[in-house]
Amino acid sequence: MLLLTNMLATLAVAFAETRGKTNYETVALWHFDEIYTPDATDKENIGILGGSPPPTLVEGKFGKALSFDGKNFLYVPFSSSLYTPKEITIEAWIYVNALRNITYNNILVICYSAGLEWQTVTRICGIALTPSTTDKGFLRGYVYTDKERFNEIVTVEPVIPLNQWVHVAFTRSKVTGMHLYVNGEEKETEVTWGVQNPTGNILRGTEIYFGHDAEFIIDEPRICDTALEPSQFIISNAPEMAVSRTEIDIGPNLMLAIIIAAIAFAVAWILRRVIQTWGISSKSRV
């Protein structure tokens, strides 16, 4: 009985610890596999398609993806579940059709809006492309903190090619600062504004835009509350593996197995006691 109790207690603790660690990295992950008119996304963090025509579904890196034409966008209202004040990772797969002659060909940008016009919007955190004189683009990332305000880095060389799928990522670590990655490889950067390693907290946004002023396809964009290592990006792993590696859902089948095992142990113990009692009773009658 003590063995059974200890086993069940151990399983209960393991289950509680596992559930407590679920999804400790991923804040939001958009698959862009379906469009629910006039909304787009999968199940959570519903987005509103903007522009005429709006972004369309095309073949993506994994399943479907959203294609932007430079005049349309996807808008997602900001919520408390999306706020990452300390560290952040923004990553996505992109297929660049063309680079517009503007500084920010936006992949994903978290904004603070003080009005209804785009001119009243402040960039809080994001990742974007900038054209160059070659057939490749510069990659840039930035955060707006409560101490250093706007801080931005950009790759020293054009690193994003046209007409092929590329994985891009921007991370902000409280220890090592801001970093940019292409296909899991960190790129050399320079500071264009502020400092490379700001110490303040990231300000809270009011909305998120995907593909604003951009002519490319976006797939599997993800926001995490941690400065991830390249091995944790959605590169060689399937998108369904993008949640925390400590997330192990016990599931109804495994729970049922535990219950059955507990009942079996209990029945075996009762039968053992009955047999022992019957044996003692038989001996007393001899």
SEMI-720910 format. One record per residue (C-alpha): residue in three letters; x, y, z. Coordinates in steps of 0.001 Angstrom, whole numbers, plus 500000, padded with zeros to 6 digits. Last residue first. Layout:
! residues N
ALAXYZ ...
END
This chain:
! residues 286
VAL492235473133512650 ARG489717476008512955 SER492360478656513743 LYS494364477615510670 SER491381478254508393 SER490821481737509835 ILE494498482654509327 GLY494359481460505720 TRP491114483260505025 THR492595486492506451 GLN495727486122504312 ILE493648485383501219 VAL491406488385501895 ARG494442490629502511 ARG496052489495499253 LEU492782490034497409 ILE492579493571498801 TRP496202494315497778 ALA495642492962494272 VAL492469495030493930 ALA494335498190495016 PHE497241497538492652 ALA494818496933489783 ILE492879500068490648 ALA496090502124490617 ALA497133500585487299 ILE493722501368485806 ILE493969504974487018 ILE497482505335485601 ALA496396503895482255 LEU493449506275482151 MET495823509207482724 LEU498007507936479883 ASN495032507760477552 PRO493566511117478618 GLY496712513110477856 ILE499873513575479906 ASP500744516629477860 ILE504503516937477783 GLU505675520510477481 THR509317520635478493 ARG510416521234474890 SER508285524335474921 VAL506189524780471808 ALA507756524894468362 MET507478521151467790 GLU504159521568465973 PRO505977523834463513 ALA508178520946462294 ASN511812521154463310 SER514571521935460808 ILE514124525676461133 ILE511544526653463721 PHE514090528094466169 GLN515181526215469296 SER518596525178467981 PRO519247528858467194 GLU519116529707470932 LEU516050531511472178 ALA515905534899473879 THR512808534135475936 ASP509196535355475905 CYS508609533911472455 ILE506877535328469386 ARG506388533139466321 PRO505782533653462618 GLU505077530313460878 ASP504931531566457285 ILE505294534955455622 ILE505246535570451880 PHE506790538729450456 GLU506142542181449167 ALA506277544272452326 ASP504888547658453322 HIS503105546003456309 GLY503694542247456171 PHE502463541459459682 TYR501244544133462081 ILE500837543795465849 GLU498766546009468125 THR498690548004471372 GLY502265547624472532 ARG503810547385475995 LEU507266548888476392 ILE510298546621476536 ASN512003546816479913 GLY515250548724480361 THR518843547541480099 PRO519558548163476411 ASN522287545977474902 GLN523085547151471379 VAL522567550809472197 GLY520457553627470761 TRP520081553780466985 THR521859552267463991 VAL523868549728465958 GLU525885547386463790 THR525385543714463065 GLU527303540554462275 LYS524930537708461520 GLU524011534763463731 GLU523345531557461825 GLY520029529768462387 ASN518795530245458835 VAL519460533984459192 TYR519928535316462705 LEU519907538774464303 HIS520957539617467872 MET520071542182470544 GLY521505542302474070 THR523810539797475770 VAL522379539590479302 LYS518810540906479073 SER518499539067475773 ARG516679540503472742 THR516319538127469827 PHE515560538628466135 ALA515029535703463790 VAL514921534990460067 HIS514344531740458184 VAL514726532018454438 TRP512593530568451648 GLN513755531585448193 ASN512834534201445639 LEU515050537058446800 PRO518071536844449076 ILE518339538193452660 VAL521903538879453872 PRO522828542406452802 GLU525914543305454854 VAL526441545028458204 THR523226543490459523 VAL521024545998461310 ILE520584546887464994 GLU518045549144466689 ASN517331550746470055 PHE514479553203470690 ARG513967554302474335 GLU517061553776476525 LYS515163553535479807 ASP511551552419479189 THR512595550287476246 TYR511836550365472502 VAL513183547280470767 TYR514689546762467312 GLY515574544330464543 ARG517110544731461096 LEU517905542483458131 PHE519556544006455066 GLY518322542935451644 LYS519785541049448709 ASP519816541703444959 THR522460544382445421 THR522139548148445934 SER520386547480449220 PRO516786547160450384 THR515796547113454082 LEU514100544168455790 ALA512127544049459043 ILE511980542638462584 GLY510028544071465471 CYS509645545766468812 ILE508011548970469987 ARG507552550943466763 THR505458554013467483 VAL502206554625465560 THR500808558135465100 GLN501838558246461414 TRP499806555079460784 GLU496641557079461522 LEU493951556140464044 GLY495658557507467117 ALA498271556906469822 SER499203553459468527 TYR501934551409470160 CYS503403548887467781 ILE504675545300467602 VAL506151544759464146 LEU506395541553462153 ILE507900541147458682 ASN508006544822457845 ASN509749546193454777 TYR511109549055456833 THR513601551468455267 ILE511735552044452016 ASN512569551211448404 ARG510405548080448334 LEU512166544740448259 ALA510708542105445959 ASN509342538540446044 VAL510854537730449432 TYR509921534314450836 ILE509854534480454620 TRP509977531978457479 ALA509471533630460833 GLU511097534580464132 ILE510619537074466929 THR512371536259470199 ILE511855538307473335 GLU513351539114476712 LYS512221541292479604 PRO508852542947478912 THR507160540137476924 TYR503493541069476363 LEU501498538720474124 SER499269537303476883 SER498342540857477900 SER496670541395474531 PHE497561543279471346 PRO495058543444468515 VAL496355541589465428 TYR496482543306462028 LEU497480541527458806 PHE498719543653455925 ASN497981545005452452 LYS499788547513450268 GLY503178545850449759 ASP501690542757448080 PHE501550540321451011 SER501252536517450767 LEU500104534521453799 ALA501240530905454231 LYS499940527357453651 GLY501400523990454630 PHE504884524356456075 LYS507192526514453951 GLY504142528046452370 GLU501832527509449426 VAL499559530507449068 LEU496782532119451109 THR495989535716450277 PRO496642539069451909 PRO493762541522451395 PRO492834542976447977 SER492269545665448956 GLY494034546167452271 GLY493680544688455741 LEU493115541165457049 ILE492156541070460719 GLY494021538716463017 ILE492739536317465666 ASN495204535729468472 GLU493997532146468913 LYS492616529409466691 ASP494310529497463278 THR494984532819461730 ALA492956535126459490 ASP489774537101459993 PRO487370538465457368 THR486795535704456485 TYR488281532754458362 ILE491523532129456537 GLU493426528875456972 ASP497006527625457147 PHE498501530848458474 HIS500439528872461121 TRP500602531687463691 LEU502556531027466873 ALA502091533118470013 VAL503782533331473410 THR506057530328472890 GLU508737529798475499 TYR507246528359478702 ASN504656526403476748 THR503910523998479521 LYS506106524128482590 GLY503329523958485171 ARG501766520999483365 THR504997519058483701 GLU505451519943487365 ALA501874518939488181 PHE502187515647486267 ALA505506514806487909 VAL504033515566491337 ALA500993513385490652 LEU503118510544489299 THR505342510630492382 ALA502321510659494665 LEU500803507720492793 MET504000505708493103 ASN504419506592496770 THR500858505542497561 LEU501248502260495700 LEU504485501481497523 LEU502854502321500850 MET500000500000500000 
END
